[in-house]
Amino acid sequence: MNRPSKPPHKGGFITSKDFKLKPLKKASLVGRFGGAFFLLVLLIFPLQAQEQRPNFHFYGAFRNDFYFNSRQNEQAIAGIFNMLPRPIVLDENGDDRYAVPEAEILAVLSRFGVYITGQELFGANVSARVEADFAGAGATYFFFRIRHAYTKLTWENSEFLLGQAWHPLFEGIQPAMVSPNTGSPFQPFNRSPQIRYTRWLNDNLKVSATGIYQMQHTSYGPHGFSPNYHKRAIFPELSFNIENQTQHWTTGGGIGTQTIRPSSNASLTSFNANAFLGYENGKFLVRTRAVLGQNMSDKLMTNGYGVSKFDPTLGELEYTNFNVFTSWINVAYGRTWQVGAFAGFLQNLGTSRDLAETSAGIFTVYSRGFYQSEQLLANRIYRASISLSHNLPSFTFGLEYNFTSAQYGTVLQNGRTTNNDWVNNHRIVAIAIYHF
């Protein structure tokens, strides 16, 4: 049975139900042709929405996050968003420069949003969402930051979305956990400007096609993290997905491709594929996802690309993808009191072609988890965590212990590593959220 659009989940955790809004049963000619017809009408006729008063639903959360790390980590938002421990790198005194504990408490993930419904356009139900927090970008993590800003037109069996929203690789299912990183770097994490068309084949099964451009979550390259590499490639990232949801089961997957131009001399095309499975029954849930991808640094994963051909005069002429496989599983039980466990695995699979070695005997790699001067690359990562949360109507309290072990080694010409060493991080996370 189809459900009308509703505001996003207002609690402290993201649930799969936030992304399963089915359309109203209201047939129209536009519903049969979907987004293509809508775009054509926009070019020819002015928008004339019905004279209806929109409904506004305001929501948000005042959130405080505390964390402790036993050593320094690859991270974002001043450490709230954690990925993996940094490698063992000795300073001039022979001490490990990253073997320094750190702790912090911040409220920058507090957020405000508004969800708008109640209008019709071209026979479609119109909804919109704007949401922002204070996480900023880069080192300026205390500034206002846009999270979501999109409009949706929903017909009988189709939907058109325009604006910034979750990347399709994040949707479907996500781990139920206390940590705000929701499983990164094992789970892709990305919000980006996009155009998406979704078609329901029946009450349970939907397919979608999405064109995506980069803004906040960007690729790595010769000039650091920047959306310019994608801009200069002109074409959007493309993602094609399928999802089936029944009373207890959620299954699906998808494929995607993206092209970037890191230099004026060369571009690089990458591919990814993923599959996911979720089961929920009463207070019990289990979720899992597997990803096989290339150059996924914009998804906050330890994966990128390297230079495969270099000319001292012309510079970087060709690039090759690093390939990565990740998987995770999450089990949780309870509602008011919820206990959960998470396990993740990541494996570097090397490059598609050999890397180019300079006269100094080094390789140039643009990837999270790579240290250029030391030529160290994160080759394999394990994580295990347990969490406990207390969920009240307007408050959420949570505590999580997280153990992450990363294997670093010296990068080889084929993108694999040698002389591998393990480094571990013990992390404690505590959250307190008032949501409305």
PyMOL commands that set and color helices and strands:
alter all, ss='L'
color gray80, all
select helices_A, chain A and resi 16-19+29-33+35-44+77-79+228-231+297-299
alter helices_A, ss='H'
color red, helices_A
select strands_A, chain A and resi 55-69+73-76+81-85+102-106+111-121+124-133+145-154+158-166+191-200+205-212+219-221+224-226+237-245+249-263+266-281+284-294+305-311+315-333+337-351+365-366+370-371+376-391+395-411+417-435
alter strands_A, ss='S'
color yellow, strands_A
deselect
rebuild
show_as cartoon
